[in-house]
Amino acid sequence: MIRLQNICKRYPESGEVLSQVNLQLDDGEMCFLTGPSGSGKSTLLKIIALIEQPTRGKLYFEQKNVTAINKARISNFRKQMGLVFQDHRLLNDRNVFENIALPLRINGFNPKDIPRRVRAALDKVGLLNKEKAKPISLSGGEQQRVGIARAIVHRPRLLLADEPTGNLDPALSEDIMQLFVDFNQVGVTALIASHNVNLIQRFNKRILTLDNGQLA
């Protein structure tokens, strides 16, 4: 599904963050990306999501070169993916339902379909009873589940998560990772960045290690 060919990323202020990264993620695969802080994990995910462009190299999606596609095509590309962030990025002036519904409204889904999709996503993350709550009233684990529900509400083919358990205790961290495994078991391709090696080793999935911007 995703192939990175000799990807490099250089920032003027910090130098080369990624160097000659080659990676293939097959359709339906789940893979973990690990490495120390500053190793380039977040940058690599941003390049796959077309939030950042590589300095050199090529990114392929379904065998099509999408490295330098225009903004209109980027929007269509992103409709096929869900993004989960460590800091949730929820809107505190909207309730849980509206936070999850936001990508559906932005992408022009039929308004009649939105309640069904939102509640199905809430059910998958175990938060059906929280749809009217404001994010600020939820625990850290619940906020992360809302972020995951928002990422999967449009049924993406590819799920990217950047340190989704970074601020959670061990028990909650395992529950969150199991959610990603559950999504993968129904066909969602997933790439999860995490520094918690002890946790990700329990799931018997391929683990990629970034060290100083290179895949070890």
KAFEN-V982525 format. One record per pair of residues at least 4 apart in sequence whose C-alpha atoms are under 6 Angstrom apart, sorted by the first residue. I is the first residue (numbers start at 0). J is the second residue. Records with the same first field share a line. If there is no record, write none. Layout:
I->J + J
This chain:
0->24 + 25 + 26 + 60 + 61
1->23 + 24 + 59 + 60
2->22 + 23 + 58 + 59
3->21 + 22 + 57 + 58
4->21 + 56 + 57
5->19 + 20 + 21 + 56
6->19 + 20 + 55 + 56
7->17 + 18 + 19 + 53 + 54 + 55
8->15 + 16 + 17 + 53 + 54
9->14 + 15 + 16
10->14
16->39 + 212
17->212
18->212 + 213
20->213
26->188
27->186 + 187 + 188
28->188
29->188 + 189 + 190
30->190 + 204 + 205 + 206
31->190 + 191 + 192 + 206
32->191 + 192 + 206 + 207 + 208
33->192 + 193 + 194 + 208
34->38 + 194 + 208 + 209 + 210
38->209 + 210 + 211 + 212
39->212
45->50 + 51
46->50 + 51 + 52
57->66
58->64 + 65 + 66
59->63 + 64 + 65
79->155 + 156
80->155 + 156 + 157 + 158
81->150 + 151 + 155 + 158
82->150 + 159 + 160
83->147 + 160
84->160 + 161 + 163
85->161 + 162 + 163
87->143 + 146
91->134
93->97
94->131 + 132 + 133
95->130 + 131 + 132 + 133
96->130
97->101
99->149
103->108
104->108
118->122
120->148 + 152
121->126 + 127 + 148
122->126 + 127
124->144
137->141 + 142
148->152
151->155
156->187
157->187 + 188 + 189
158->189
159->189 + 190 + 191
160->191
161->192
162->192 + 193
164->172
167->172
168->172
182->187
183->187 + 188
208->214 + 215
209->213 + 214 + 215
